[in-house]
Every structure is written in C-alpha cells, then in structure tokens.
Amino acid sequence: MNKLSILCLFLVSSIGVAEAQELSPAEASGKVVFDKWCEPCHGRVAGGVFGGLGTNALPGTSALMVKYKGDLPPVLEDRIDLQPIYISTVVRGGLYGMPISRKTEISDADLQNIIAYLNRPR
C-alpha cells in the first residue's frame, strides 16, 4: 500500500470513530438496542452491490429496496425521514413480514432510545 492509501484509510476510519463518539447517551443506547433487534434484518451487509444490497442483502433491507425503488435509502440507519410515531407503531405492531416487538423484548425506554438513534442529527 502506498502512503496516500494508508492516509486515506486512516482518515476514513477516524471519521467513523468521531461520528460514533458524538452520540448522546440515549442515541448510543439506541444503537446498542438497534444492533441487537433491528440490524439483523434492517442493517447493511459488508460487500455486495452498493454496500451489501443485492444477493447478500438482509431481508428488511431487501424489502425496503424493492418498496422504495431508490426513492429512499433501504438501510434504516441512512434514513432521515423516519418519524417517531411511525417507528413506534411499526416496532410495536409489525408491518407486512416484520413481527411485533413486545415490551419484554424492547422496553418503552429502549424504543425511545432507538427513536433517538434513528433521528440523531447528521
């Protein structure tokens, strides 16, 4: 690897660390809960087309990719339009193939933290 490639890799990784450090306590807690309960279906898969979309995409991400046809990002963490009431309604009531999430799985406080994480300033 040449020096420029190493510098670029360092800068990109530093930016990711800086963004992660800027999360509020509620947002950071929301990310932990999101990673446990939501990311397995709605996350991003490394590799593949467009950062994991395509043959290796996760079910929720694939479904949203088909539904929105490029009009909205299929990865929930990339969305900036998710309203708190919508997130809460879908998490508690499910939607299409997505199951409901009981309060014994995702508490009301955890749900509020997920909402804070998905609605964080970017």
Sequence and secondary structure as in RCSB ss.txt:
>XXXX:A:sequence
MNKLSILCLFLVSSIGVAEAQELSPAEASGKVVFDKWCEPCHGRVAGGVFGGLGTNALPGTSALMVKYKGDLPPV
LEDRIDLQPIYISTVVRGGLYGMPISRKTEISDADLQNIIAYLNRPR
>XXXX:A:secstr
  HHHHHHHHHHHHHHHHHHHT  HHHHHHHHHHHHHTHHHHS  SSSBTTTBSTT  HHHHHHHHHHTTSS SS
GGG S   HHHHHHHHHH BTTB    TTTS HHHHHHHHHHHT   
